[in-house]
């Protein structure tokens, strides 16, 4: 593994990125990318943000809020996502979520090299699953990780009973032999419409890194996600404070109106997030966000600004 030097990031405003190269995997060359903005006054507290599926770090508003509240902010574009996606790679390809542990470890090493002594992990959707799985499966106490913030974590597949009980086990068996089998996803572009400023949303991002329409996934990806979820469903005993956040309601993207989609989670089932999220540890604070979208920090201004206040109040209460 080797890391390149910091370069100016396209986000501007004191955001920089650094590429981290790893040994080749089953599909060739592999890199991850760390993005950072450091606080203007001296602090040794840092946040490491891990994005979700079909995603990358573009939420400048999120980074700015943490920096303005006294935290050095770091985010990682995992291998085969966003800034780390290279020509010829299959976006999001993974066969075991433990592949991402090296990415997280490398980002933490960088955070520590910068002089930070307190780290708060934060994950959205699949990033919430990955960070929870990381804490459940590694000796994370060798690092000064003091809390976990989960933004609508991907704790269960949100499939119908027939698919989850019969089709998914069959796919998992196939994945052991032919992990590259492509599986088409259903659904439309309703979630993208709630986000993009060219539709009803207020955000602008790279559509080559965060696709507007659902992309096919591989059997290997489904198996990797399912294995991590199964592990966490049994309980994780993570012994640092966890802030478990999700919307107050879910709707099916295929039948929901745009007005309802703008104030609900149309990707995951919030009831499943609550059930399985509470199995992660003993110090869990659940915060239900009224009118929150799937990515809570991309919700409407009144919702997300109230959410920021709650997050920083929680961090202060935990002396972080």
N, C-alpha and C positions, 0 to 999 in steps of 0.2 A: 504494500500500500504506500502511496505517496500523495502529497497534497501540493497543489500549485499555490502561487501567491494570490493575495486578495486583488480583485479587480472591481471597478465600478459596475454596479448592477443597473439594469435597465429601469428599475424602480426609481432611481435617482435619490435625491435628498439624503445623502449619507448612507445609502444602502450599498453594500459590497457583497461579492460572492467569491467563493473559493471551490474549485473542483477537487475532488478526492478520488483517486484511481485505485481500483482493487484488482486482484488477480482475475483473469478471465473466468467466466462461468460457462454453462452449457450452451450459451448463445453467442459467446465472444467477449469483447471488451466491456468493462463495467465501470461506471463512475457514479458518484453521488455529488450533490452540490449544496454547500452551506451558504445561506444568505444571512447577513447580519446588519443590524444598526445598533450602535452603542450609545449609551446614555451620555448626555452632555456633562453631567456631574459624576463624581466618583461613586461607584457602587460595585459591589461584588456579587450582586444577585442577577441571575440570568434565566430566561425562558427559552426552551427549545420546543418549537412548534413542528408537528408532523402532520402533513396534509392527508386528505382522503383519496379514495379511488377516483380515477378520471379527474385529477386535480394536480395542482402545484401551488407554491406560495406566490400569491399575487395580492394578498390582503394587506396592502400598505397601511390602511386604517388601523388594523389590528396591531401591527408592529409599532406604529406611532403611539398608540395608546399606552402600550407597555413601557416604551421608552420615556414617555412623558410622566409616567408614574414611578420612575426610578428603577427600571429593569433594563439590562442589556438584552436585546431581543435577537434570537437566532431561529432560523427555520431551515429545514432540509428538504430539498427535492430528492426523493429516494431514487435509487437506480431505476432507469427506464421510465422515469416520470419527468415532465417539465424540462428544466434546464439540463437535466441529466440524460435525456432521451437522445440517442445517437442514431444517425442514418442507418437503416437496415434492421434496427431493433423493433421487436414487437412491443408496443406500448403496454406497460403495466405487467409484463410477463413475470411470473414468479411461480415456483413449485413448492416452496416452504417459506412461511413468513419469517422464519429464523434467518433467512438471507438478509433481511433488513437490519438485523442486530449489529452487523459490522458497520452499517451506515450510521446508526445511532451512536455506537461506541466512538466512531471517528469524529462525529460532531461534538460529542461530549469532551473528547480529548482537546479539540480546538477551543471549546468554551473554557476549559481549565487552563489551557496555555495562555488565554487572554486575561487570566488573573481572577476569574470568578470562583466563588467558594460555595454558592448556593444555587441549585438548579431546580426549576419547576418544569416538568414535562407537560406538554399539552398536545392532545391529538384530536383530530376531527374525523368522524366516520371510520373509514378503514384505518386511518392514523390512530384513532382511539383504540381500535382492536389491537393494532401493532404495538402501541406503547404499553397497553395492559398486558399483552402476551409477553413482551420484553421483561416487564417487572416480575411476572409470574415465573419466568423460565431462566432468569440470569441472576448472578450474584451482584445485583445493582448497588448493594451497600458499599461496594468499593468506590463508588462515586457519590458526591454530595447531592443526590437527588432527594428532595425534601417534600415534594407534592406532585400530584397528577391531576390535571384538569382535562375532563372529557367533554367534548362538544359533539353530542349526538353520536356516540360510539356505535360501531357496526357489530353489535353483540349477537345478532341472529340473522339468518338469511332472509327473513320476511317473504317466505314462499308459501304457496298453498299446501295443504296437508299431503295431497297425492305426490306433488313434486318433491317435497321435503322428505317424505317417508319412503318413497319408492325410486323416483328418478335420481335424486341426489346420491344415494348409496351406490347406484349402478355407475354413475359418472365417476365417483371416487375410486371404484375398482378399475375402471378404464384408465383413469389418470396414472395409475401405477405402471401401466404398460405403454400407453400413448398419451403423454401429458399435453401434447400440442393439439389435440382434437379441439376444433373451434365450435363454440356454442353461441348461437345468436341470442341476444337479449331482446326482449320485447320493450314496449313503451315508446313514447314519443319525445318531443323536445320541451315538454311543459316546464321541467325544472330549469332548463337553460333560459326559457322565456322569463322566469321570475328573477333571474340574475342579470341578464345582458341588457345594457342600456339601449340597444337597438330594438328591444321589445319593451316589456313592462318594467324591467329591472333598472338598476343604477350603476352596474359594474361593467368594466371593460377588461377582457383578458384574452390571452393567446388561444385561439380556437384550434391550433395545431397541438396544443398541450392539454387543453381541457375541452373535449369535444362537445359540440352542441347536441349530437344525436347519440344514442346508446351504441357502444361498440361491442363486437363479439368478444367473449372471454374464452379462455382455454379450460380444458378439464383440469389441468394442473393448477390453475388459479383458483378454481372452485374448490378443489381438494385442499389447497393450502389454507384458504379462508375457513373452510368447514372444520379442519383439524384444530385450528387455533380457537375457534368458537367452542368446540366440544371441550377443549381443555379448560377454558374459562367458565363454562357452564357448571363444571364440577367444583368451582370455587378456587380462589387464587391466594388468599391470605396475604395480600399486599399490605404492609404495615406502615405506610405513610398516608397522610390525609389525601382523600380523593374528592374532588368536586365533580359530581355526575350531573350533567346538564342536558336537557332535551326539551322539545316543544310540548305543549299541552295537548296536542292532537295530531293524528295522522290521517291522510287521505290517500286513496289510490290515484296515482298520477293519470291513469287512463280515463278516469271518469270525473275528476275534480274540475271545477271552474277556475279560471285564472285568479279571481278574487280570493277564493279559498286557498289556492296554492301559494299565494303571497303571504299567508299567515299560518302555515302549518307545515308539518314534515311530510312530504310526498315521496320520500325515498325509503324511510325505515318506519317500523312500527314502534311508537314511543312506549307502548306497554312492555314490549320485549326488551327495550333498552333499560327500562326501570327494573324489570325482574332480574335480568342477568347482570346488570351493572352493580346491583346491590350485593352480589356474591363475590366481588373483587377483594374486599377487605373489611376491616372492622370500623374504620374511621371514614365513613362515607357521608357526605352532605349532598342530598339530591335537590336540585333546583329546577323546577318546572317553569319554563319560559312561555308565558302567555303570548300567543300569536307569533311564536318563533318559527323560522323556516328550518330546513334541514341543517344548513350551516348557519348556526345561530348568529354568528358575527356578520352575516350578510343579510340579516333581517332588516326591516324598516328602521329608520333612524331612531324613533322613540323606543323600539324594542331593544336594539343593540346597545344604545347608550345607557339604558337602564341596566342591561346585562353587564356592561363594563363596570358600572358602579358596584354591582353585586360581587363580581369576581374580585375586585380590589379590596372590598370589605372583607371577603372570605380570606384572602391572603393575609391581610393585616390581623385578622382574628387568629390565624395560625402562626403569627409572628414570622411571616415570610416576606 
